[in-house]
Amino acid sequence: MNAKLACLRDVVHQYAKKVCRKRICNLEVPCRLMVGFIGPDGVGKSDFTALIAGVRRIQQGHIEVLGGN
């Protein structure tokens, strides 16, 4: 069984006119696997974790965590 912790499809998040994240196609985070976001300051690592956690409201796209929206 390939359980998924999170699935992100076509997610876009932006502040004012600046698009911070372009579309992410079919990012799936499987259960029982440690993952990390690596990158320089300001590229959206915290935004994506906040979207997955439900702390930020999704603006565009679809996020499913543990089988629910």
Residue, then its C-alpha position, 0 to 999 in steps of 0.5 A: m500500500n502506497a499511502k500518501l502524507a500529502c499531494l500538491r497539484d497545480v499550487v500557486h501562491q502569490y503576494a500582491k503582483k509577485v508570484c512566489r511559487k509557480r505551479i507544482c505538478n503532482l508533488e506527492v509526499p509518501c508516508r514513512l519517509m523523511v523529506g525536506f525543502i532545501g533552498p535559499d532564503g525567500v524561495g517559499k519553503s515556509d510557505f509550502t509547509a504552511l500550506i500543507a499544514g493548513v496555516r495558510r489559505i490555498q489560493q490556487g490548486h489542490i492540496e490533500v493531506l492524509g486523504g482530506n482537503 
